[in-house]
Amino acid sequence: MARDWRASVPLTERQELVRRSIREVCADFDDEYWRTCDREGEYPHEFVDELAANDWLGILVPEAYGGVGMGTPEAVVMMEEIAGSGGGFAAAQAVHGGVYNTVPIVNYADESLKQRLLPDVASGEARIQAFGLTEPDAGSDSTAMTTRAERDSAEETSADPTEATASADGDRYVVDGEKVWTSRVEASDYLVLLARTTPRDEVEKRTEGISMFLVDLDDAMADGLEIEPIPKTASAAVPAYQLYFDGVSVPAENLIGEEGRGFYQVLDGLNEERLVIAAECLGLGEVALERGIEYAREREVFGGPIGANQAIQHPLAEAYADLHAAKSVIYRAADRLDDLDREAAGARANVAKYLAAEAAFAAADAAVQTHGGYGVAREYDVERYFREARLTRLVPITQQLALNYLGERVLGLPRSY
Ligand SMILES: Cc1cc2nc3c(=O)[nH]c(=O)nc-3n(C[C@H](O)[C@H](O)[C@H](O)COP(=O)(O)OP(=O)(O)OC[C@H]3O[C@@H](n4cnc5c(N)ncnc54)[C@H](O)[C@@H]3O)c2cc1C
């Protein structure tokens, strides 16, 4: 596989180590594996288990809790490699939650919750793959969420003490509402849930009154949580679900951080996560472009390789230039994130995500066109990359919302909401 054209950026020793190790794991999962997962809508359990067995789900968990103790500069390498190995955005998304949902736990959970959970997460025994923020009427405007978590202490509950034994001290929250597009639920032991503990019309700022919880999915399902897969096309190997909470108990000790501050806790890790998403888009664009280049070299039409035609060559070269630019922004930002204030970090993270998703789309589109009719044949994979590249313009925030950030926060233009 020709990787030598890929834009290179200087890597630290740790980043080199991550690249080598992840490349080794990915080498055992060939195109047919990813093709089958996509076609059958099957989650890539074997791949994720292999990464977990090599401790990579704990890349961001501190060593004190049994993790690898690395940070964003290494996570971008990990995710670019995974996507770029051939697995595409779906492969990276299959593990993304497991890696990133540890961050609020590390930063905000009580010490007892960390001790209870993180060593098992780091060893791959427990998975926190699912993150529930979006609701049917709260996507881009996520603070419009209405899912409610109401505190219900033991003294206030019924005479039957067994009803309120969800936690050691009897305190619990009772959750009612709906979430949508929650990914990886069936591949997860826990869900990080955002829910309103104070209704929106009772808080001064809409970002207040939202709390974060760790939900044990087995317990929640036993208590009436219902889940329904959402049939979809792109990234079919990583299913997403609609979740229905109807009086589901969550022990009070599973509150992550401070009640009412959950949204701020999400914002806290957002820039790092957005950069890593950008790296996933980058890897996807690179593998799509690689397939385009290979085909352009080999396919002969009218007696010569199609890659000699500039109508074929230039879109591939343009995609290369776009990917190169995105890569420079991602790696430089990942290196410097700790030295930047939140606004500056936000600007770089949004630039990176925007550029990388556009570059991935340009690369996948050029690869499909290069393949002619075979561009839509599953066996050449580029149609799968194209579907995924289209998705990267929608998630985890849409390109418009990334541009809103830049327009409003960097350029100082008026807000649209
Ligand atoms: C495959 C998949 C997996 C996902 N996984 C998860 C997950 O695990 N957890 C989770 O919580 N969520 C998840 N999401 C949800 C995702 O984050 C949302 O879909 C996304 O934030 C957009 O929200 P929406 O779909 O409701 O679009 P809407 O908010 O309804 O927006 C519709 C369109 O209007 C545009 N728009 C809206 N307001 C403005 C404005 N002010 N300026 C310019 N344009 C605007 C948007 O950009 C978009 O193009 C997932 C989504 C998908 C598709």
The ligand as a Tripos MOL2 file, in Angstrom:
@<TRIPOS>MOLECULE
LIG
   53    58     1     0     0
SMALL
NO_CHARGES

@<TRIPOS>ATOM
      1 C1        -24.5490    8.8850   12.4800 C.3       1 LIG1
      2 C2        -24.7670    9.8640   13.5920 C.ar      1 LIG1
      3 C3        -24.2340    9.5790   14.8450 C.ar      1 LIG1
      4 C4        -24.4570   10.4590   15.9100 C.ar      1 LIG1
      5 N1        -24.0050   10.1250   17.1660 N.ar      1 LIG1
      6 C5        -24.3630   10.8980   18.2280 C.ar      1 LIG1
      7 C6        -24.0680   10.4680   19.5570 C.ar      1 LIG1
      8 O1        -23.4490    9.4260   19.7870 O.2       1 LIG1
      9 N2        -24.5120   11.2400   20.5770 N.ar      1 LIG1
     10 C7        -25.2200   12.3990   20.3870 C.ar      1 LIG1
     11 O2        -25.5770   13.0380   21.3680 O.2       1 LIG1
     12 N3        -25.4990   12.8250   19.1310 N.ar      1 LIG1
     13 C8        -25.1070   12.1070   18.0550 C.ar      1 LIG1
     14 N4        -25.4250   12.5120   16.7690 N.ar      1 LIG1
     15 C9        -26.2110   13.7320   16.5780 C.3       1 LIG1
     16 C10       -25.4720   14.8750   15.9030 C.3       1 LIG1
     17 O3        -24.5920   15.4650   16.8070 O.3       1 LIG1
     18 C11       -26.5320   15.8320   15.3630 C.3       1 LIG1
     19 O4        -27.1860   15.1860   14.2870 O.3       1 LIG1
     20 C12       -25.9570   17.1490   14.9040 C.3       1 LIG1
     21 O5        -25.5390   17.8800   16.0240 O.3       1 LIG1
     22 C13       -26.9760   17.9850   14.1250 C.3       1 LIG1
     23 O6        -28.1990   18.0720   14.7830 O.3       1 LIG1
     24 P1        -29.5710   17.7610   13.9980 P.3       1 LIG1
     25 O7        -29.3680   16.5130   13.2400 O.co2     1 LIG1
     26 O8        -30.6870   17.8260   14.9510 O.co2     1 LIG1
     27 O9        -29.6850   18.9560   12.9520 O.3       1 LIG1
     28 P2        -30.4560   20.3480   13.1960 P.3       1 LIG1
     29 O10       -29.9570   20.9870   14.4340 O.co2     1 LIG1
     30 O11       -31.9100   20.0990   13.0770 O.co2     1 LIG1
     31 O12       -29.9680   21.2000   11.9490 O.3       1 LIG1
     32 C14       -30.5130   20.9810   10.6340 C.3       1 LIG1
     33 C15       -29.7180   21.8400    9.6430 C.3       1 LIG1
     34 O13       -29.8770   23.2430    9.9340 O.3       1 LIG1
     35 C16       -28.6080   23.8480   10.0970 C.3       1 LIG1
     36 N5        -28.6990   24.9100   11.1090 N.ar      1 LIG1
     37 C17       -29.4060   24.8940   12.2620 C.ar      1 LIG1
     38 N6        -29.2210   26.0500   12.9490 N.ar      1 LIG1
     39 C18       -28.3670   26.8040   12.2070 C.ar      1 LIG1
     40 C19       -27.7780   28.0900   12.3640 C.ar      1 LIG1
     41 N7        -28.0180   28.8460   13.4440 N.pl3     1 LIG1
     42 N8        -26.9150   28.5250   11.4120 N.ar      1 LIG1
     43 C20       -26.6430   27.7740   10.3170 C.ar      1 LIG1
     44 N9        -27.1860   26.5460   10.1060 N.ar      1 LIG1
     45 C21       -28.0230   26.0730   11.0340 C.ar      1 LIG1
     46 C22       -27.6910   22.7180   10.5570 C.3       1 LIG1
     47 O14       -26.3210   23.0100   10.3240 O.3       1 LIG1
     48 C23       -28.2200   21.5580    9.7080 C.3       1 LIG1
     49 O15       -27.6600   21.6140    8.4230 O.3       1 LIG1
     50 C24       -25.1850   11.6560   15.6920 C.ar      1 LIG1
     51 C25       -25.6780   11.9390   14.4180 C.ar      1 LIG1
     52 C26       -25.4850   11.0470   13.3790 C.ar      1 LIG1
     53 C27       -26.0780   11.3660   12.0250 C.3       1 LIG1
@<TRIPOS>BOND
     1     1     2 1
     2     2     3 ar
     3     2    52 ar
     4     3     4 ar
     5     4     5 ar
     6     4    50 ar
     7     5     6 ar
     8     6     7 ar
     9     6    13 1
    10     7     8 2
    11     7     9 ar
    12     9    10 ar
    13    10    11 2
    14    10    12 ar
    15    12    13 ar
    16    13    14 ar
    17    14    15 1
    18    14    50 ar
    19    15    16 1
    20    16    17 1
    21    16    18 1
    22    18    19 1
    23    18    20 1
    24    20    21 1
    25    20    22 1
    26    22    23 1
    27    23    24 1
    28    24    25 2
    29    24    26 1
    30    24    27 1
    31    27    28 1
    32    28    29 2
    33    28    30 1
    34    28    31 1
    35    31    32 1
    36    32    33 1
    37    33    34 1
    38    33    48 1
    39    34    35 1
    40    35    36 1
    41    35    46 1
    42    36    37 ar
    43    36    45 ar
    44    37    38 ar
    45    38    39 ar
    46    39    40 ar
    47    39    45 ar
    48    40    41 1
    49    40    42 ar
    50    42    43 ar
    51    43    44 ar
    52    44    45 ar
    53    46    47 1
    54    46    48 1
    55    48    49 1
    56    50    51 ar
    57    51    52 ar
    58    52    53 1
@<TRIPOS>SUBSTRUCTURE
     1 LIG1         1 GROUP 0 **** ****
